[in-house]
Amino acid sequence: MPADLPILIVGAGQAGAMAAGALRGHGYAGRILMLGDEAHPAYERPPLSKSVLLDADGAALAPIHAPDQLAAQAIEWRGGCRVQAIDPVARLAHLGHGETIAYSQALIATGGRAREWPQLPIGTPHVHYLRTLDDARALRESLRSQRALVVLGAGFLGLEIASTARALGLDVTVIESAPRVLPRAVPPALSAWLAARAAAAGVALRLDTRVREARADAHGVTLVLDGGEQLQAPLLVVAIGQVPNVTLAASAGARLHAGNGGICIDAHGRTSVPGLFAAGDCASQHRACADAELRLESWQSANEQARLVAAAMLEQAAAPAATPWFWTDQFGLNLQMLGLPADELRYLTRGDEAVDAQAPRFLLLGIDGRDRLRHVIAVNAGAELRPLRPLVDAQVAIDPAAFTDTTAALRQLARDALAAAPAAATPHP
């Protein structure tokens, strides 16, 4: 391939923008062309469900690269630009308006889209989905003109929106088909604890509840629940998950994971197609800490995969991916999670988890049958994850009694556990 052809990044979200910056950080001096289908330069998505909904002036939006940074790093960004097809043999990208771009290597960072509820698809009056900045701005205006909100889905996004709406003074009802909140992310005891906190904040939770029928009219949305009860919603937010955008990669011949639908990548972000990489919410990757191939929809995962892809494109060495880490802010709480949950783990509590405390602060330590630390959840205690990270990375065994004793210094406990671990202990990102 000619040396002057650009590295093409399809998708100007977290993964795409971070990969562009990482390429420059590794010393790449060639062209970088980043194409995004949104009209806005790359921005952080986590604030969309929180501060962006609260801030009418838009100051809460966090750009990944300020416009002057894009210019300083010579990153070419084109918004409102959709790639229709990629020819990986000729290394050509065909754009929707007929333009063709030749490239040297390409990164698919197309992210995901909100999962639609067939009964109330995107565009239905009084119904909102939240995935983009424009979605957030439209929802923000609706929240300011209504007094009540129904949220469908009690995952991270649904609970964050519910928390924000309560801060704005709306009456909020959350409907979840599962018997608990955050069913795939936290253990049952913490689900119950969070549900109590949400209820104390004024949220009406309808768990283990399914919507049999829904219809929209000029006044809002009518939901018919399984038992026949009708619920009126002047405003409805559907937050039932995300679907990876993989059509472009699949049409280029990239292998998809049969279970999670993501683009299969190796530890360095390579797809099954030479010269084609993938990263972010659309990518599926084997995670040793779970011994499974997963598609992790997280800010940290997008950043890590972008970093590794940039190094691989330039054939440079890079540190392995870090252990998965997530966070959420809701109902006055900051929750940070290190590692991944698993059914076989049992959880120890370090600290005071009184549900009615104004500012509770505690850790949940997830250990397996050999007392190895594999998952940590910090509630208003994110700083305490730092000394525990090496233990989770290497799945080091801990003394349950010692680690739940709040009079013992956590850093010293972690150092002692790490020193006593077998020399063969190795990280498992």
N, C-alpha and C positions, 0 to 999 in steps of 0.2 A: 504494500500500500504506500502511496506517496506520503512523505514525511510531514507535509503541511496540512493533511486532513485533520479535522478536529476530533477530539473525544466528544461524543454525543451523549448527553444526559437527557433522557426522556422522563420528565416529571420534575417540577420545581417545588417540591415539598421538603420535608426535613431531610430525608435521605439524599435526594438529589443535590440540594444546596450544600449539605455538609460534605458530600463527596467532591464537589467542585472545589471547595475550600481546602480539603485534604490533598487534592492533587497539587495545588499550588504549594501547600505546606511541604510536600515531598520534593519540591523543586521542579515540577513539570512546567515547562515554559511554552508549550504549544497552545493551540487554540482549544478552548473549552466552550462548547455551545450547549446551553441548557434551555430546553423547551418546556413550557408549562401551559396547561389549558386554562388556568385562571388568569385574570387580567392583573392580578396583584403579584408583586415580587414575593419570594418565599418568606413565610412567616411561621412562627411557632403556633401549633394548633391547641396545646393544652389550655391557654387562656380563653378559648372561644366559649367554653361552657361556664366560665366564671367571670373574670374581670372584664372581658369584652362585652358581656351582657349587661354589666353594671355601668360601664363607662361610655356615655353617649358621645364623648369627644374623641374616642378612638385612641387615646394615649396609652391604653393598656395593651395594644397590639405590639408584639415583639417581633420585628423583622429578623430573619436569620443573618442576612447581609444587608447593611444599609446601602442605599444607592451609591454612595461614594466608595464603599468597600468593594462593590461589584466592579466599579471602574478601576479602582486601584489594583485589583487582582486580575484585571482583564478577563473577567468572566462575562461572556456574552449571554444575556438572558432575553428570551422572547416570550412574552405572555400571550394568552389567547390563541395558542398555537397547538393544534392537535395532529399527532402522527397517526396516519391511517394504517401504515404497514411498514415492516422492515424486511429487507432482503438481506439475510445474513451472509449469503455467499458473495454477492456483489458489494456488500456493506453499503447499502443505500437505504435511506429513510424517505418514505413517501408521505408528504404532508397533505392535509385535507384540501388545500386550495390548489393542488397540482404541483407544488414545488418538490424537488428531489434534492436531498442532501447526502453527499458522500461522507463517510466517517471512517476513522481508523478502528476505534473500539466504541462500544455503546453500553450504557447503563440504563436498564429499565427500572425506574423508581416511580411507578405510576400509582402507588398507594392503594387506597380502597375508596369505596363509595358507601353511603348509608344503605343498609338493608331496608328495602321497601316492604311495607305491609300491603298486600294486594288489595285489601278492601279500601284503603285510603292511600293511594299512591302519591308520590311527590307532585306538588302542584294543587292538591285538594285544598279548597278554602278552609281556613282556620286550623290547618294541619301543618306542622313544621318538622323538618328533619335538620339535623345539625352536623355538618361536615366541613363546610367552608366558611370563610370570612363573610361572604355575602349571606349565607344561611344565618350566621350569628347576628348580623345587622338586621335582617328581616325579623328574626325572633325577638331581638331587643325591642323593636318598635311595637310588636304585638304585646309583649309583656307590659309595656307601659300603658296600654289601652284597655287591659283586661284586669279583672279582679280575681280570677281563678284559672287554674291550669291543671290539666291531667297529663301525666307522663306515662307512657307505655314502655316499661322496661326498667328494672332496678339493677342495672350494671353500673359501671363507673360513670358513664355519660349521663344516664338517667338520674342518678342520685346527685351528681354535681349540678345539673340543671334544676332539680328540685330544690337544692340548697340555695342556689342563687335566686330562684323565684321567691322563696320564703324571705330572703333578705330584702327583696323588693316589696314585700308585703302581700303577695298573692296567697290565696288559699290553694294548697297543692295536694293532689291525690296521685299516688304512684301505684300502677297496676303491674304485677309481675306474675307470670305463669308458674315460675318455680316456687317452692315453698319457703325460700329465703332470699335475702338480698345478696348480691355478689356471689352467686352460687359456685362459680368456677374459679374464683380468685382468692377466697379466704375460707378458713375453717368454719363449721357451723356455729361454734360458740361466738366467734367475732361477728358473724352475720346477725345473730340475735342481738348482740350488743349494739351494733350499728343501727339496727332497726329500732331499738329503744331510743337511741339518740335522735334519729330522724323523727320519731313520734313525739319526743319531748320538744323538738323544734317546731312542731305543729303540722307535720306531714301525715296525711292519712294513707297508710300503707294497706294495699289490698294484695296480699301474697296468695300464692296457690290459686290464682284467679285467671280465668281465660275469658277473652272477649269473643262471643259467638257471632256477633253482627255489629257492623258500624255503618253509620250513614251521616253525611254532612249536609247541612242546609244553610240558609242565610244567617241563622242564629248561632251556629256552632256545630258540634258533633254529638251525636247520640250513640252511646255504646250499650249494647245489650250483652250482659254477662252470662256466664254459663247457666246460672240458676234462674235466668229470666229477668233479673233486676236490670233496670235501665238507669244509666248514668249520663247526665248532661255535662258536656265539656265545651265551654265557650272557646277554649284554646287547647289544642292537643299537640304534644311533642312525641314523636315516635323515635324511641332509642332502643332498637332491638338488635343492634350489632352492625357489623360491617362486612362488605363483600369485596374481596381483592380484585383489583383491576388487572386482569391477566390476559385479556383477549389479544393484545398486541404481541406479547411474548409467545403465547400459544400458537398464533398464526405464523410466527417466525420459527417454529419447531421446538421451542423450549419445553422441557418436560414439566408437568404439573403434578403436585402431590394429590393422590386420589382422595385422601381424607380431608385435608384442610383447604384444598383448592389453590394453594400458593405456588409460586414459581420455585421449583427445586434448585437450590444453590448449594455449593460446597462451603467449606469453612472460610473461603476467600471471596465468596460472592459469585463464583463462576456458575453459569447455567450449563445445560447440556449442549448448548450451541457455541462453537468457538467464537471468541471475540465479543460475546454477549454476556453481560453481567446483570444482576438484579439485587436490589436492596430495599429495605423498608417494609411497610405493611403488606406489600404484595408478595414478599419472599418467604419461602419455607426452608428451614435449615435444621439439621440435626443438633440437638442439645444434649450433651452428655449428662448434664445434671438431672435430666428427666428420662434419659435413654429413649428419646423419641424425636421425631421430626415435627417441628412446631412452626406455626406462623404467629410471631409475637407482635401484637399491635402496640408498640410503645415508643416513646421518644428516645429512650436509651438504646433500644435495639436498632432503630434506624440510624442513630449516630455511629454505633459500633460497626454495623455492616457497611456503612459508607466509608468509614476509616479503612476497613480491611479491603474493600473493593479498590480504593484509590491506590493502596500499596500493591495489590495484585496486578492492576493495570500497568504499573511501572516496574513490575518484577522486583519489588523491594520487600524486605522482611518487615513484619509487623507483629506486635504482641497479640496473643490470642484474644478472642472476644471475652469481655468481662462477664461475670455472673449476671443474669437478668436482674434488673431493678426497675421498679415501678413506683409511682406515687399518685395520690389523689388528695384534693382538698375539698372538704364538705362538712357542713354543720359545725364550723369552728374547729375542725380537726385536720391535722396533716397526717396522712398515713403513708408510710414508705415500706416497700416490700422488697426484700432481697432473697433471691432464689425463687423456686417455683413450688407451688403447693402439690401435695400428693395424698391420696387417700390413706396411705399407710402411716402417715406421720401423726404423732401426738404432740400436743402443744403445751408448753410450760409458760407460766406467766411470771414476769419480773416487773414489779411495780404495782401501782394501785389502779385497778380498772373499774372503779366505782362509776357506774353509768351516769350518775347525777352530778359528778364533779364538774366544776366550771371549766377546768383545763386538765383533763385526765392525762396521765403520762405513764406509759407502760410498754413493755416488749412482750411479744409472743414468740417463743422459740420452738420451732418445729423440728423434732428429732425423730429418727427412725428407730427400728428395733435394736440397733447397736449403739444408740445414744449419739449418733452422728448428727451434727447440726446441718440442716439442709434448707431451712426456710426461716426467715425472720421477718416479723411484721412490727414496725415501730409506730406507735400512736403518740404523736406530739413528742417524739424522741428520736428524730432522724439522726442526730449527731452520734447516737450510741450504736449506729450501724457500722461506723468506721472500724472499731476494734474487732467486730465480729466478722467482717468481710473475709479475712483470710481463712477463718474457720469454715465458712460456708463454701468458699472457693475449693477447699480441699476436703470438705465433708469430714471434719475432725470431730471425734467423740468428745462430749463434754460431761461434766458431773452435774446432773440435774439439780441436786440439792444446793450445790455451791452457786450455780448460775441463777437460781431464783432467790438467793439471799441478797437483799438490797443493801445490806451493810457491807458486803464484799465489793471491792472495786472491780468494775467490769473489765477495765483494760488489763489489770493484773490477771484476772481469771482467764482472759483470752490468751495472754502471753503464756501462761502456765499450760493451758490446754494445747496450744500449738507446739510448745517445747516437748510435751509428752507424746505427741502424735508420732506414729511410725514414719520413718524417713521416706517411705514410699508414697506417702500421701501427696497427691497431685491435684491441681485445680481442675474443676469440672464446670466450665462455663455453660 
